[in-house]
Amino acid sequence: MGKNKLQGARRPKSAMPLPRAARAPSRRRTQLTDLPVEVLEQIWSEAPYSTRPISRLLLPMTQANLYRRIDLSSLGRISSLYKAVSDNSPDMAWRVRDLSLDIIQAAARGQPDIEPSAHELNQIRHLLQLLINIEDLQLRGTASLSDIVLDQKFAQDSLRRLQTLELWQRAATPLFGYSRYQHLSLYPELRRLKLESYYKLADPVPSTNAEPVTPESGDVPKVNSTITSLILRGRLSDPSVVDLVAHFDSLISLALRDITPQSNLSPLLESVKNPAELTTLEVCSIATDRFEPVDDALLRFESLETLQLSDEDTFSPATFEVLPKLPLQTIIFECSDISVDLVQDLVRQSETLMSLHLHLPFLDAEEGRTMDDWHLPRWTDLFDLEGARELQDLAIDYSVEICEQLEDALDLEDRFEEILRPKKSEVETANFPLLTATSSAPTDSLSQLPPQVIERIFAYASDLKEPISKVLLAGTNTNLYRAVRLHTYEAAERFCRTIASRPRLGRLVEELFVDFGGSDEDDSDSDAESEASSRAPAPVRANPTHDDLVRLFAALPLLKEVTIKNASRIAGVILSRTVCTRFLRNLEWIDLRESFDSFRSPWDVRAYEHLRHYPELYLLELHSPDKSVASSFILDDDDEDETEPNYELGVLKLRGNLSSTTGVTHLVTHFASIHALTLDDTSIRQDLNSILLCAPDTLSELVILQSRVPQSVLPVDAALARFPHLEELDIPDDMITPFAFETFLRDPLPLTTLHIGCPTLRDETQLSARHLLALLRPGPRKLSALESLEIEIYPGEIGSTLEDHNGVPLVDAQGECQMWPDWALPLWGPRFSLADAEKLEKAAKKAGVELSGSILDAMDVDDAYTREAKRLDQLNGLDEAGRRLFARLILFNATRAF
């Protein structure tokens, strides 16, 4: 047989596979792409922000998910989306489910809101008509933008699947007039409506006596029976809001978030037409001075299941008597503090309660790697650790779910106590020497130090409140009682009893802070704090009595600092003849805030006559509310007696309506030896000349503040000339003129620190940069002793850059690159420009004077704006390919810098 010719040759490739041995059939696993389209769409709907395709077969699903929610923050982007929907991708329209249009101007203060043109409004209208599947729509801008969806003809033909509508609008335009929303019932699927108003400083406060807005035709709109959820945020005390709530008669959920200074939401709750249908209610007061209780109005809602009360002003002890009468299943308290005893009673008395949520900021805690790193909950007098543990046990007994925040806080406390507890092996080791002959030798090395050294060690450990050793218990108590804070009369009474039973603890107290107004925050020079000063004073309690308070101060011989806020009885005791003449020999600092309702006048000099008997007192700070409350409290002095001057006090700080009160001049005159004076005038028309003319000419520090912008101000040039020894001066620009710079601010004045506020905010001022330069440059008006110059102007704000948007610029309708609208430029003026600021910086450096303040921030913002503008000009000169290359270069440089 001949040799096979194919032997040893390479096999040819064939399109048909060669036969192989038969295998058992394997079961193929189901792939994601095998699922029906409806199932895939449901999966993608659960991941709303998934944009990366995981398979080419699933690319359409990813694109559909990508366009399901669109957020547009400029008119240019809205125009681009309109072109894409109408011209390039008509099939995109049916994919959009959620749409947000935000054209609110976020630029510098004082600039007007963006008002879309008629052409742009037409584009937005047509865009909304093309997006037929929108379910959630948010419109943020002027009233003309909201009027599109509120138009009757538009509502009849468009947005047939709309379920949620949110309107965010300037408060200066009518938002809560019910006649605007009479056509919302034409949207067949609309169930949720949210109306929110934002404010600017120039917006007037709506009058509470305004008449309700009625339709122009005079016909009352029909009641809306389709909206079931309504959310309102703004100044809700306007009468038109009552009619708006009554307009919707099928409400199941209602949220009221009021920012009115004097808030009263009871009329709104009483205007709900069908209270038996309401199951969810939220009541919130934001930055209000006073909130009227809504306890009686809550009883109308017989089917209420969920209730949220935000801010402690929205509820009172009477509220906890009303809540058990409602069929509530979920209660949410969001506040800074709350009484744990009232919460415990609520859990016991409520028969339907299933879930209780407490959002309390002091419960925030974090575990640390070492004991110094632990951040334990900051328990208060109203909500202490013991009460929290009892509440946890009650919740378990009554099958009520407690929020995780409280559970985590208590769990962290348990773990921290476990760390403090010594291990068994350590205890056995520590006890071992007790069995030997030297068992009396101390085993705690720290306790062998002298008491003075131990006290100094604990003084540096100010946050240590738990004993680390029985031997060091005295040192721990010293640290614990060094600074005492009392926020309720009950806490003050307990503190009095503790000191009475253990007098030695009174010798440990050096600082005492009393605030019965519900806030433990330190005072600040802000408008919010000024508005909060008009709150009603805390109710007077019988305990602790006047004698109890006198005995308390008698038992605090080492007390150095006292701060009293909203506690007029305690303020009266510390100013009384008995306490001033006999006790508190080491008192150095008295700060009285809004605690004057027991005096005939906050500035009555007779109230402070006995302060001269405090031998160490050097600082007195008085904060008076705008409207003082008179009382029948009788001072020790007779009305006809003249007070003796006080030559002991060194620092005096006053805040309130100083210009409109004659008593302030007598008070300043009474303290004849002060070297530092701070005046914070909240009057509408400010004239401090009469006060400064009464101040002693030995002043070395003068601070004049403006917590509120006044309507008119009189300069104090003539009064400043009385203080030849002034070393520190802090003064607003509208209270000093160029005349003072030429006559007073010059050698031989020993001024070392000068703070000038906002020299460009008011056009009528004649103050300019040349007057400040004269203080630094050689000449007759140079201040030789000047060491620090602080200048405050509006610094602006650095906005978005190309790096923030991956190198993609903001393009207008003409295709030109432009700055992002969140840039805010400094308010330079003709008398104080950027060039003047640069000259001032060079002159200060040459003169060896430290230049500080927001003027430096303003220069940085201006420099950043110039650099960004140059880059955008370069982009405008490039074509599309050049722009893409430029963007890649920016991202490359940003990556290298990172």
C-alpha positions in Angstrom: 0.0 0.0 0.0 1.4 3.4 -1.0 2.2 6.2 1.4 -0.5 8.6 2.1 0.2 12.0 0.4 -1.3 13.9 3.2 0.7 12.3 5.9 2.8 14.9 7.7 1.0 17.8 5.9 -0.8 20.7 7.8 -4.5 20.3 8.1 -6.4 22.9 6.2 -8.7 25.2 8.1 -12.4 24.5 7.5 -15.5 26.6 8.2 -17.2 23.5 9.5 -15.9 22.1 12.9 -14.7 18.6 13.0 -16.9 16.1 14.7 -16.1 15.6 18.4 -17.2 13.1 21.0 -20.7 13.7 22.2 -21.1 15.4 25.6 -23.9 15.5 28.0 -26.1 18.5 27.4 -25.1 21.4 29.8 -27.7 23.7 31.3 -27.2 27.3 30.2 -27.4 30.0 32.8 -29.9 32.8 32.4 -28.2 36.0 31.4 -29.3 39.5 32.2 -29.9 40.2 28.5 -32.4 37.2 28.4 -34.8 39.0 30.7 -37.9 40.7 29.2 -37.7 44.4 28.3 -40.2 45.3 31.0 -38.1 43.6 33.7 -34.9 45.3 32.5 -36.7 48.7 32.6 -37.7 48.0 36.2 -34.2 47.1 37.2 -32.9 50.3 35.7 -35.5 52.3 37.4 -34.1 51.1 40.8 -30.7 52.6 39.8 -31.7 56.1 38.6 -28.1 57.4 38.4 -26.5 54.5 36.6 -25.1 55.9 33.3 -22.3 53.5 32.3 -23.3 50.7 29.9 -22.4 47.2 31.2 -23.1 45.6 27.9 -23.6 46.7 24.3 -26.9 44.9 24.3 -28.0 47.0 27.2 -26.9 50.3 25.7 -30.4 51.5 24.9 -31.4 50.8 28.5 -28.5 52.9 29.7 -29.3 55.8 27.4 -33.0 55.7 28.6 -31.8 55.8 32.2 -29.4 58.6 31.4 -32.1 60.9 30.1 -34.7 59.9 32.7 -33.7 62.8 35.1 -32.4 66.1 33.7 -31.2 69.1 35.7 -30.8 72.4 33.9 -29.4 75.4 35.7 -29.2 78.1 32.9 -31.3 79.4 30.0 -28.5 78.3 27.6 -28.8 74.7 28.7 -32.6 74.8 28.4 -32.2 76.1 24.8 -29.7 73.2 24.1 -32.1 70.6 25.4 -35.0 72.1 23.3 -32.9 71.8 20.2 -31.8 68.3 21.0 -35.4 67.2 21.6 -37.0 68.9 18.6 -34.3 68.5 16.0 -31.7 65.8 16.7 -33.3 63.3 19.0 -37.1 63.4 19.0 -37.2 59.9 20.6 -35.5 61.4 23.7 -38.7 63.2 24.7 -40.5 60.1 25.9 -37.5 59.0 28.1 -37.5 62.0 30.4 -39.3 61.4 33.6 -37.9 64.1 36.0 -37.0 67.6 34.9 -35.6 70.5 36.9 -35.3 74.0 35.5 -33.4 76.4 37.7 -32.7 79.9 36.4 -32.2 81.7 39.8 -29.4 84.2 39.7 -26.7 83.1 42.1 -24.3 86.0 41.4 -23.3 88.9 43.6 -25.6 90.6 46.0 -27.8 93.3 44.7 -28.0 91.9 41.1 -31.6 91.3 39.8 -33.0 87.9 39.1 -32.9 86.5 35.6 -36.1 87.3 33.7 -36.5 85.0 30.6 -37.4 86.8 27.4 -40.6 86.0 25.5 -38.6 83.9 23.1 -37.1 81.9 25.9 -40.4 81.4 27.6 -41.8 80.1 24.3 -39.0 77.6 24.1 -39.6 76.4 27.6 -43.3 76.0 26.9 -42.7 74.0 23.7 -40.1 71.9 25.5 -42.6 71.0 28.3 -45.2 70.1 25.6 -42.7 67.8 23.9 -41.7 65.9 27.1 -45.0 64.0 27.4 -43.9 61.5 30.0 -42.7 63.9 32.7 -43.8 62.8 36.2 -41.7 65.1 38.4 -41.3 68.8 37.5 -39.3 71.5 39.4 -39.3 75.1 38.3 -37.1 77.6 40.1 -37.2 81.2 38.9 -39.4 84.2 38.4 -43.2 84.2 38.3 -43.3 84.1 34.5 -41.7 80.6 34.6 -44.3 79.3 37.0 -47.1 80.8 35.0 -46.4 78.4 32.1 -47.6 75.4 33.9 -50.4 77.3 35.7 -51.9 78.4 32.4 -55.3 76.9 31.7 -54.7 76.1 28.0 -51.3 74.6 28.8 -52.8 72.4 31.6 -55.5 71.1 29.3 -53.2 69.7 26.6 -49.7 69.1 28.2 -48.0 67.0 30.9 -50.7 64.3 31.1 -48.5 62.1 33.4 -47.4 64.9 35.8 -47.5 63.6 39.4 -45.3 66.1 41.4 -44.9 69.8 40.8 -42.4 72.0 42.7 -42.4 75.8 42.3 -39.6 77.9 43.8 -40.1 81.6 43.4 -38.9 85.0 44.7 -40.9 86.1 47.7 -41.4 89.6 46.4 -43.9 88.2 43.8 -47.2 86.6 44.8 -46.8 82.9 45.4 -49.5 81.8 47.8 -52.6 83.4 46.1 -55.0 80.4 45.6 -56.4 81.9 42.4 -53.1 81.1 40.6 -53.6 77.3 41.1 -57.2 76.9 40.1 -56.3 75.1 36.9 -54.0 72.4 38.5 -57.0 70.1 38.6 -56.7 69.8 34.8 -53.6 67.6 35.3 -55.2 64.2 35.8 -52.2 62.5 37.6 -51.0 65.5 39.7 -51.0 64.5 43.4 -48.1 66.4 45.0 -47.6 70.2 45.1 -44.6 72.0 46.7 -44.5 75.8 46.9 -41.3 77.5 48.2 -40.3 81.1 48.3 -36.8 82.5 48.8 -35.9 85.9 50.1 -33.3 88.7 49.6 -32.3 91.4 52.0 -34.3 94.0 50.0 -37.5 92.1 50.1 -40.1 93.7 52.4 -41.8 91.6 55.1 -45.4 90.9 54.0 -48.0 92.7 56.1 -50.0 90.3 58.3 -53.1 92.6 57.7 -53.0 92.2 53.9 -56.2 91.3 52.2 -56.5 87.8 50.6 -55.8 87.7 46.8 -58.9 87.1 44.8 -59.2 86.3 41.0 -59.6 89.3 38.7 -62.8 88.0 37.3 -64.4 88.0 40.8 -65.3 84.3 40.5 -64.1 82.0 43.3 -62.1 79.1 41.8 -63.4 75.6 42.2 -62.0 73.5 45.0 -59.1 71.2 43.9 -59.8 67.6 44.7 -56.8 66.0 43.0 -53.9 67.3 45.1 -53.3 65.0 48.1 -49.9 66.3 49.3 -49.1 69.9 49.9 -45.8 71.4 51.0 -45.5 75.1 51.8 -42.3 77.0 52.8 -42.1 80.8 53.3 -43.8 83.5 55.3 -47.0 81.6 56.0 -48.6 84.2 58.2 -49.9 85.9 55.0 -53.8 85.6 55.0 -53.7 84.4 51.4 -52.1 81.1 52.6 -55.2 80.3 54.6 -57.3 80.5 51.4 -54.7 78.4 49.6 -54.8 75.5 52.1 -58.6 75.6 52.0 -58.6 75.4 48.2 -57.4 71.8 48.4 -60.1 69.6 50.0 -58.5 66.2 49.6 -55.2 66.6 51.4 -53.7 63.5 53.0 -50.3 65.0 53.7 -49.5 68.6 54.7 -46.1 70.2 55.5 -45.9 73.8 56.8 -42.5 75.4 57.1 -42.8 78.9 58.3 -40.0 81.5 58.5 -42.2 84.4 59.7 -40.6 86.2 62.8 -44.0 86.0 64.6 -45.3 82.6 63.5 -48.9 81.4 64.1 -49.9 78.4 62.1 -53.2 77.6 63.9 -55.3 79.4 61.2 -53.7 77.3 58.5 -54.5 74.1 60.3 -58.0 75.2 61.0 -58.5 75.9 57.3 -58.0 72.3 56.3 -61.4 71.4 54.8 -61.4 67.6 55.5 -59.3 67.1 58.6 -60.5 63.6 59.0 -58.6 62.6 55.8 -55.2 64.1 56.8 -52.8 61.3 57.9 -49.4 63.1 57.7 -48.5 66.5 59.1 -45.3 68.5 59.4 -45.0 71.7 61.4 -41.7 73.6 61.2 -40.6 77.1 62.4 -37.4 78.3 60.8 -35.6 81.3 62.4 -38.8 82.6 64.1 -38.8 84.8 67.2 -42.0 83.4 68.6 -44.2 80.5 67.7 -47.8 80.3 68.8 -48.7 76.7 70.0 -51.0 74.7 67.7 -52.2 72.2 70.4 -55.9 72.9 69.9 -55.7 72.8 66.1 -54.1 69.3 66.3 -57.2 67.8 67.9 -59.1 68.4 64.6 -57.1 65.6 62.8 -58.8 62.4 64.0 -56.9 60.2 61.5 -53.4 61.6 61.9 -50.8 58.8 61.8 -47.5 60.7 61.3 -46.6 64.0 62.9 -43.3 65.9 62.7 -42.5 68.9 64.9 -39.3 70.7 64.0 -37.7 73.2 66.4 -38.6 73.3 70.1 -40.7 76.4 69.6 -43.4 74.3 67.8 -44.3 72.3 70.9 -44.8 72.9 74.6 -45.6 70.8 77.7 -49.3 71.2 76.7 -48.5 69.5 73.4 -47.6 66.3 75.1 -51.1 66.2 76.7 -52.7 66.5 73.2 -50.6 63.9 71.4 -51.8 60.8 73.3 -55.3 61.7 72.2 -54.5 61.3 68.5 -54.1 57.9 66.7 -50.4 58.6 66.0 -48.2 55.8 64.9 -45.0 57.8 64.1 -43.8 61.0 65.9 -40.8 62.9 64.8 -39.2 65.6 67.0 -36.4 67.6 65.4 -35.0 70.2 67.8 -32.0 71.3 69.8 -33.3 70.1 73.1 -36.4 68.3 74.6 -37.5 67.1 78.0 -36.9 63.4 78.3 -39.5 63.2 81.1 -42.2 64.4 78.7 -41.1 61.9 76.0 -41.3 59.1 78.5 -44.9 60.1 79.5 -45.8 60.2 75.8 -44.6 56.6 75.3 -46.6 55.5 78.4 -49.8 57.2 77.4 -50.0 56.7 73.7 -51.8 53.5 72.7 -51.1 53.6 69.0 -47.5 54.8 68.9 -45.2 52.5 67.0 -42.2 54.6 66.1 -40.5 57.6 67.8 -37.7 59.6 66.1 -35.7 62.1 68.0 -33.3 64.2 65.9 -31.2 65.9 68.5 -27.8 67.5 67.7 -26.3 66.7 71.0 -26.7 63.0 70.4 -24.1 63.0 67.7 -21.2 60.9 68.9 -18.2 59.1 67.5 -15.9 56.4 68.7 -12.2 57.1 68.9 -9.1 55.1 68.8 -7.9 56.5 72.1 -9.8 58.0 75.0 -8.9 61.5 73.9 -10.5 60.9 70.4 -13.9 59.8 71.8 -16.7 62.3 71.1 -19.5 61.3 73.6 -23.0 62.7 73.4 -23.5 66.1 75.1 -26.3 65.3 77.4 -28.4 68.3 78.6 -30.3 69.1 81.8 -33.5 68.3 80.1 -32.3 65.2 78.3 -29.7 63.4 80.5 -28.1 60.0 80.2 -30.2 58.4 83.0 -33.4 59.6 81.4 -32.3 58.3 78.0 -31.7 54.8 79.4 -35.1 54.9 81.0 -36.6 55.9 77.7 -34.9 53.0 76.0 -36.3 50.5 78.5 -39.8 52.0 78.2 -39.6 51.7 74.4 -38.9 48.0 74.7 -41.6 47.5 77.2 -44.2 49.3 75.1 -43.0 47.9 71.7 -42.1 51.3 70.4 -39.2 51.7 67.9 -36.7 54.3 68.9 -34.5 56.2 66.4 -31.0 54.7 65.7 -29.3 58.0 66.8 -30.4 57.4 70.4 -29.6 53.7 70.3 -26.1 54.4 68.9 -25.5 57.1 71.5 -26.4 54.8 74.4 -24.3 52.0 72.9 -21.3 54.3 72.7 -21.8 55.3 76.3 -21.8 51.6 77.3 -18.6 50.9 75.3 -16.9 53.9 76.8 -17.8 52.8 80.4 -16.5 49.3 79.5 -13.1 50.9 78.6 -13.0 52.8 81.9 -13.8 49.6 83.8 -10.5 47.8 84.6 -10.0 44.3 83.3 -10.1 41.4 85.7 -6.4 40.7 85.4 -5.6 44.4 86.1 -7.7 44.3 89.2 -6.0 41.2 90.5 -2.6 42.7 89.8 -3.6 45.9 91.5 -4.9 44.1 94.6 -1.9 41.8 94.9 0.3 44.2 97.0 -2.5 44.5 99.6 -1.7 41.0 100.7 2.0 41.9 101.5 3.5 43.8 104.3 3.7 46.9 102.1 0.0 46.8 101.3 -0.4 50.4 102.6 1.8 51.8 99.9 -0.2 53.7 97.2 -0.4 52.1 93.8 -1.5 55.2 91.9 1.6 57.2 90.9 -0.4 60.2 89.9 -2.1 60.5 93.3 1.3 60.9 94.9 1.8 64.3 93.3 1.0 67.5 95.4 -2.6 68.7 95.1 -1.5 71.9 93.4 0.1 69.9 90.6 -2.9 67.6 90.2 -5.2 70.6 89.9 -3.0 72.0 87.2 -3.1 68.7 85.3 -6.9 68.5 85.4 -7.1 72.2 84.3 -5.5 71.1 81.0 -7.9 68.2 80.7 -11.0 70.4 80.5 -13.1 67.8 78.7 -12.5 65.0 81.3 -15.8 64.6 83.2 -15.5 61.0 84.4 -13.4 59.9 87.4 -10.4 57.8 86.4 -9.5 56.8 89.9 -11.1 57.0 93.4 -8.0 58.6 94.7 -8.3 61.3 91.9 -12.0 61.9 92.5 -11.3 65.3 94.0 -9.4 66.3 90.9 -12.3 65.1 88.7 -14.8 67.1 90.7 -12.7 70.1 90.3 -12.7 69.8 86.6 -16.4 69.0 86.5 -17.5 72.0 88.6 -15.1 74.5 87.2 -17.6 75.7 84.7 -21.3 75.2 85.4 -24.1 75.7 82.9 -27.8 76.0 83.9 -30.6 76.1 81.3 -33.7 75.6 83.5 -35.0 76.7 86.9 -35.2 73.0 87.8 -31.5 72.7 87.1 -30.8 75.8 89.1 -32.8 74.4 92.0 -30.9 71.1 91.9 -27.6 73.0 91.8 -28.6 75.1 94.9 -29.5 71.9 96.8 -26.2 70.2 95.8 -24.1 73.1 96.9 -26.1 73.5 100.1 -25.5 69.8 101.0 -21.8 69.7 99.8 -20.4 73.2 100.4 -16.9 72.1 99.4 -18.0 71.8 95.8 -18.9 75.5 95.8 -15.3 76.4 96.1 -14.6 74.6 92.8 -16.9 76.8 90.7 -15.1 79.5 88.7 -17.6 80.1 85.8 -21.4 80.2 85.8 -23.5 80.4 82.7 -27.3 80.7 83.2 -29.7 80.7 80.2 -33.4 80.1 80.7 -34.3 81.1 77.2 -33.7 77.6 75.6 -30.4 78.2 73.9 -26.9 77.5 75.1 -25.1 79.1 72.3 -22.6 81.9 72.8 -23.7 85.4 71.9 -22.8 86.6 68.4 -23.1 89.9 66.5 -25.6 88.6 63.9 -29.0 89.7 62.8 -30.5 86.3 63.9 -29.3 86.8 67.4 -30.7 90.4 67.4 -34.1 89.1 66.3 -34.1 86.4 68.9 -33.7 89.0 71.6 -37.4 89.9 71.2 -38.5 86.5 72.5 -40.7 86.6 75.5 -38.8 86.1 78.8 -39.0 82.8 80.6 -41.8 82.5 83.1 -40.9 83.3 86.6 -40.7 80.3 88.9 -41.0 80.2 92.7 -38.0 78.0 93.1 -35.2 78.6 93.7 -36.2 81.4 96.0 -34.3 84.7 96.4 -32.8 83.4 99.7 -31.7 80.2 98.0 -29.9 82.2 95.3 -28.2 84.5 97.9 -27.0 81.4 99.8 -25.7 79.9 96.5 -23.6 82.9 95.7 -22.3 83.0 99.2 -21.1 79.4 98.7 -19.1 80.3 95.5 -16.2 82.3 96.9 -13.9 81.6 93.9 -16.4 82.5 91.2 -14.8 84.7 88.4 -17.1 84.8 85.5 -21.0 85.1 85.4 -23.1 85.1 82.3 -26.9 85.4 82.8 -29.4 85.3 79.9 -33.2 85.4 80.2 -33.0 85.0 83.9 -33.9 88.4 85.5 -34.3 87.1 89.0 -30.8 85.8 89.2 -29.5 89.0 87.6 -31.3 91.0 90.3 -29.7 88.9 93.0 -26.1 89.3 91.7 -26.7 93.1 91.5 -28.2 93.3 94.9 -26.6 95.1 97.8 -26.3 92.0 100.0 -24.4 89.9 97.4 -22.2 92.8 96.1 -21.1 93.9 99.5 -20.5 90.6 101.2 -19.8 87.8 98.7 -18.1 87.0 95.4 -14.8 88.7 96.3 -13.0 87.2 93.2 -15.7 88.1 90.6 -14.1 89.6 87.4 -16.6 89.4 84.7 -20.4 90.0 84.5 -22.4 89.5 81.3 -26.1 90.2 81.4 -28.1 89.3 78.3 -31.8 90.1 77.9 -32.2 89.9 81.7 -33.6 93.3 82.4 -37.4 92.7 82.8 -37.0 93.2 86.6 -35.6 96.7 86.2 -37.4 99.9 85.5 -35.0 100.4 82.5 -32.1 98.3 81.2 -29.9 101.4 81.4 -31.0 102.5 84.9 -27.7 103.4 86.5 -29.1 102.7 90.0 -29.3 99.0 89.1 -25.5 98.8 88.9 -24.5 101.1 91.8 -23.4 98.3 94.1 -21.0 96.8 91.5 -18.3 99.1 92.9 -18.1 96.8 95.9 -16.8 93.9 93.8 -13.0 94.4 94.3 -11.9 92.4 91.3 -14.6 93.3 88.8 -13.2 94.8 85.6 -15.7 93.9 82.8 -19.4 94.5 82.5 -21.4 93.5 79.4 -25.0 94.5 79.0 -27.2 93.3 76.1 -30.7 94.8 76.1 -33.6 93.7 73.9 -35.1 96.3 71.5 -38.2 96.5 73.7 -37.6 96.3 77.5 -40.2 94.8 79.7 -41.1 96.8 82.8 -41.6 95.1 86.1 -42.4 95.9 89.7 -39.0 94.8 91.0 -37.8 97.4 93.6 -34.1 98.2 93.8 -32.4 98.7 97.2 -31.8 102.4 96.6 -34.2 105.2 97.1 -35.3 106.9 93.9 -34.0 110.3 95.0 -30.5 109.2 96.1 -27.7 109.9 93.7 -25.4 107.1 92.8 -21.6 107.3 93.4 -19.3 106.9 90.5 -17.6 103.5 89.9 -13.9 103.9 89.6 -13.1 100.1 89.5 -14.5 98.9 86.2 -12.2 98.8 83.3 -14.2 97.4 80.3 -17.8 98.3 79.4 -19.7 96.7 76.6 -23.3 97.8 75.7 -25.7 96.6 73.1 -29.2 97.7 72.3 -31.1 100.9 71.3 -28.4 103.1 72.5 -29.1 106.2 70.5 -32.8 106.4 71.5 -32.2 106.0 75.2 -31.1 108.9 77.5 -30.1 106.6 80.3 -27.1 105.3 78.4 -25.2 108.5 78.9 -25.7 108.4 82.6 -24.5 104.8 82.7 -21.3 105.6 80.7 -20.7 108.6 83.0 -21.2 106.4 86.1 -18.2 104.2 85.1 -15.6 106.9 85.3 -12.4 104.9 84.9 -13.1 102.5 82.0 -10.3 102.2 79.4 -12.2 100.1 76.9 -15.7 100.8 75.5 -17.8 98.8 73.0 -21.0 100.2 71.6 -23.3 98.1 69.5 -26.2 100.3 68.5 -29.3 98.6 67.0 -31.3 101.9 66.6 -32.7 102.8 63.2 -31.2 106.3 63.4 -27.8 106.2 65.1 -26.2 109.1 66.9 -23.6 108.1 69.4 -22.0 111.5 69.9 -23.8 112.2 73.2 -22.6 108.9 74.6 -19.0 109.4 73.5 -18.9 112.9 74.9 -19.7 111.4 78.4 -17.0 108.7 78.2 -13.8 109.3 80.1 -11.0 110.8 78.0 -8.6 108.1 79.2 -10.1 105.5 76.7 -7.5 103.4 75.0 -9.8 101.1 73.1 -13.1 102.1 71.3 -15.2 99.6 69.3 -18.3 100.7 67.5 -20.4 97.9 65.9 -23.5 97.9 63.7 -25.4 94.6 64.1 -28.2 96.1 62.1 -27.8 98.4 59.1 -29.3 101.8 60.1 -31.3 104.1 58.0 -29.2 107.2 59.0 -26.0 107.7 60.8 -24.3 110.8 62.3 -20.5 110.8 62.2 -18.6 111.0 65.5 -15.6 113.0 64.4 -16.0 115.7 67.1 -16.3 113.1 69.9 -13.2 111.2 68.7 -11.1 114.2 69.3 -11.7 113.7 73.1 -9.6 110.6 73.2 -5.9 111.4 72.8 -4.7 108.1 74.3 -6.6 105.8 71.9 -4.6 102.7 70.9 -7.3 100.6 69.3 -10.2 101.9 67.1 -12.9 99.8 65.4 -15.4 102.0 63.6 -17.7 101.7 60.5 -16.9 103.9 57.6 -20.1 105.9 57.8 -19.3 107.2 61.3 -16.0 108.8 60.4 -15.2 111.4 57.7 -12.0 112.7 56.0 -12.0 115.5 58.5 -11.2 113.1 61.3 -8.3 111.7 59.2 -6.9 115.1 58.7 -7.3 116.4 62.3 -7.4 113.4 64.6 -5.8 110.3 63.0 -2.3 111.6 63.0 0.7 111.8 65.3 1.1 112.0 68.2 -2.0 109.7 68.5 -0.6 106.3 69.8 -3.0 104.3 67.7 -1.7 100.8 67.0 -4.8 99.0 65.6 -7.3 100.5 63.2 -10.3 98.6 61.8 -12.4 100.3 59.1 -15.6 98.6 57.9 -16.9 98.6 54.3 -15.5 101.9 52.7 -17.4 101.3 49.4 -20.9 100.1 50.4 -22.3 103.6 50.8 -22.0 106.1 48.0 -22.5 109.2 50.2 -19.3 108.6 52.2 -16.4 110.8 51.3 -13.9 108.3 52.6 -11.4 107.2 50.0 -8.3 105.1 49.6 -6.0 108.2 49.7 -7.0 108.9 53.3 -5.9 105.4 54.3 -2.7 105.7 52.2 -1.9 108.9 54.1 -1.7 106.9 57.3 1.0 104.7 55.9 3.2 107.0 53.7 5.7 109.4 55.1 4.1 112.8 55.8 2.4 114.9 58.4 -0.6 112.5 58.6 1.3 109.3 59.0 0.6 107.2 62.2 4.0 106.2 63.4 2.6 103.8 66.1 0.3 101.9 63.7 0.9 98.2 63.6 -2.3 96.7 62.2 -4.7 98.0 59.6 -7.9 95.9 59.0 -10.2 96.9 56.1 -13.6 95.2 55.5 -15.4 95.3 52.1 -17.6 92.9 50.4 -15.0 90.3 49.1 -17.2 88.5 46.6 -16.9 84.8 46.0 -14.9 82.6 43.6 -17.3 80.7 41.3 -17.0 77.7 39.1 -14.0 77.2 36.8 -13.2 75.0 33.8 -11.6 72.4 36.2 -14.9 72.1 38.1 -16.7 71.1 34.9 -14.2 68.8 33.3 -12.9 71.5 31.0 -16.4 72.1 29.5 -17.2 75.9 29.4 -20.6 77.6 29.9 -21.8 78.6 26.4 -24.6 81.1 25.7 -27.1 81.0 22.8 -24.5 82.5 20.4 -21.9 79.9 21.2 -19.7 82.3 23.2 -18.0 81.1 26.3 -19.0 83.0 29.4 -18.3 83.0 33.1 -20.4 80.8 35.4 -23.2 82.8 37.2 -22.0 81.8 40.7 -19.1 84.2 40.5 -19.6 87.3 42.8 -17.2 90.1 42.2 -16.0 92.5 45.0 -17.8 95.8 45.3 -15.0 98.1 44.3 -15.9 101.8 44.0 -14.6 105.0 42.4 -13.0 106.0 45.8 -11.6 102.5 46.5 -10.7 100.4 43.5 -8.6 97.3 43.0 -5.6 99.5 42.0 -6.0 101.4 45.3 -6.1 98.2 47.2 -2.8 97.1 45.6 -1.2 100.4 46.4 -2.4 100.1 50.0 -0.9 96.6 50.3 2.5 97.8 49.0 2.4 100.8 51.3 1.5 98.7 54.3 4.3 96.3 53.6 6.8 99.1 53.2 5.7 100.7 56.4 5.8 97.5 58.4 2.1 97.5 59.0 0.1 94.2 59.0 -2.8 94.6 56.5 -5.7 92.2 57.1 -9.5 91.9 56.6 -11.7 90.9 53.7 -9.8 93.3 51.4 -7.2 90.6 50.9 -9.9 88.1 50.0 -11.4 90.6 47.5 -8.1 90.9 45.8 -7.8 87.1 45.5 -11.3 86.9 44.0 -10.6 89.6 41.5 -7.3 87.9 40.5 -9.0 84.5 40.0 -11.8 86.2 37.9 -9.2 87.8 35.6 -7.4 84.5 35.1 -10.6 82.6 34.3 -11.8 85.4 31.9 -8.5 85.2 30.0 -8.8 81.5 29.5 -12.4 81.9 28.3 -11.2 84.5 25.8 -8.7 82.0 24.5 -11.5 79.4 24.1 -13.6 81.9 22.1 -10.9 82.1 19.6 -10.7 78.4 19.0 -12.9 76.1 16.9 -14.7 73.0 18.3 -11.6 70.7 17.9 -9.4 73.3 19.6 -11.8 73.6 22.5 -11.8 69.8 23.0 -8.0 69.8 23.0 -7.9 72.8 25.4 -10.3 70.9 27.7 -8.1 67.8 27.7 -5.0 70.0 28.5 -6.9 71.5 31.5 -7.8 68.1 32.8 -4.3 66.8 32.3 -2.8 69.8 34.3 -5.4 69.4 37.0 -4.6 65.7 37.3 -0.9 66.5 37.6 -1.5 69.1 40.2 -3.6 66.7 42.2 
